[in-house]
Amino acid sequence: MTARRLLTELPGPRSNEIAQRKSGAVADGVGTTMPVYAVRANGGTVEDVDGNVLIDLGSGIAVTTVGSSTPRVIDAVRRQVEEFTHTCFMVTPYEPYVEVAERLNQLTPGDHDKRTVLFNSGAEAVENAVKIARAHTGRQAVVVFDHAYHGRTNLTMAMTAKSMPYKHGFGPFAPEVYRAPLSYPFRDSGLDGPGAARRAIDVIEKQVGADNLAALVIEPIQGEGGFIVPARGFLAGLADWCRREGVVFVADEVQSGFARTGKMFASEHDGVVPDLIVSAKGIAGGLPLSAVTGRTEMMNAVHAGGLGGTYGGNPLACAAALAVIDTILEDDLIDRAVQVEHLIKGRLEKLRARDDRIGDVRGRGAMVAAELVLAGTTEPDPGLAKQIATYAHQQGVIVLTCGTYGNVLRFLPPLVISDAELHEAFDVLDEAFAGVAR
Ligand SMILES: Cc1ncc(COP(=O)(O)O)c(C=O)c1O
């Protein structure tokens, strides 16, 4: 029995009807990866309005780590919604917010004293991490990296690297944001992690100056930029330099956090303890919640009333987050992420052995990617990535692409997906590579 159920072509007639209505009602600027309209979703599958069932290798972009309709999360949200939906934590506060903060202070790397503040989206939390770093240091500059993605608000657009589609036509951008070179092992021709850190630090010292620098913000494993895992020693080298220079080291773990990479936070793979850590996406099973957690002396540098927002730490989202944390810990989902890594990498490595258009297979846990190139070279092949993804979509497998060059297939399924569902999805990908002419 297959996990997929394909009753119509994809998209089916009912999806096409709604897509027509979308064109007439929703701004064109909001794109969709697959115009297949969902009605329900669970651990590893999404059902559409035509009754088709698709295998989900995207988790709504790294959000539904514990699944899309996990009973613990549903029950927690249902209990909370029956009590109250909102009072605003800045008006009459409530315990679940405090409890989420306590749990995050405990779960994030480092056993130093920490504080947490909650927001709604990843971009909002990244902006607030910068506010906190500036308040703490009294400095203004922010360093980010090549291929980085930090969001779509004005400051986070400035921090994001790729112009089209994220920044094109939307300037001017926030000032005092500087970009340094990343460690990108597939394209760095032998440069090791410490060497790549020295290269970045040299750029920062020459072009920004440590004394002007409030924060260095980095994704421990880059998300939209191409699931790039920096060489060992790169993050640690940067973190050491930040400590020496009084620069706040901020880990943007919006995509890599919350068990996705086989650790609660990806920084742990490199033994790095960030000063501030930004969480979102996987934190609340699909309800909008984000957080900044960090050293108490930094977090508390901001004056009273300087942090907040109407909905930040909404009680429904907090109830969901507490249930997500329990689910991850009680169901050993961190270990499951490691199993998912072995299964996916095993399948991709086999494919790579017979297809030299797969230049690199990389990633950690359930955050794995294949970088596609012109056969036998390192020249990016975004056209191939698009053809493979389109084939998978037509066959009922939700696959996302990413990367500065648009040539990376990324695999980030819910951690509760079954091995059988994963194998079925990768059988489709095998067919896709076999079918696309070289
Ligand atoms: C690393 C990283 N930072 C920030 C963001 C922005 O998060 P949001 O879309 O919730 O604003 C994202 C979203 O993809 C991300 O991957």
The ligand as a MOL file (V3000), in Angstrom:
LIG
                    3D

  0  0  0     0  0            999 V3000
M  V30 BEGIN CTAB
M  V30 COUNTS 16 16 0 0 0
M  V30 BEGIN ATOM
M  V30 1 C 17.1200 31.1980 9.3820 0
M  V30 2 C 15.8470 31.9880 9.2630 0
M  V30 3 N 15.7290 33.1590 9.9090 0
M  V30 4 C 14.6090 33.8880 9.8540 0
M  V30 5 C 13.5290 33.4810 9.0940 0
M  V30 6 C 12.2940 34.3170 9.0310 0
M  V30 7 O 11.2620 33.6970 9.7270 0
M  V30 8 P 9.7410 34.1350 9.4730 0
M  V30 9 O 9.4070 33.7030 8.0740 0
M  V30 10 O 8.9730 33.4030 10.5230 0
M  V30 11 O 9.7020 35.6150 9.6450 0
M  V30 12 C 13.6000 32.2690 8.4040 0
M  V30 13 C 12.4820 31.7960 7.5710 0
M  V30 14 O 12.6030 30.9860 6.6970 0
M  V30 15 C 14.7870 31.4980 8.4840 0
M  V30 16 O 14.9160 30.3270 7.8360 0
M  V30 END ATOM
M  V30 BEGIN BOND
M  V30 1 1 1 2
M  V30 2 1 2 3
M  V30 3 2 2 15
M  V30 4 2 3 4
M  V30 5 1 4 5
M  V30 6 1 5 6
M  V30 7 2 5 12
M  V30 8 1 6 7
M  V30 9 1 7 8
M  V30 10 2 8 9
M  V30 11 1 8 10
M  V30 12 1 8 11
M  V30 13 1 12 13
M  V30 14 1 12 15
M  V30 15 2 13 14
M  V30 16 1 15 16
M  V30 END BOND
M  V30 END CTAB
M  END
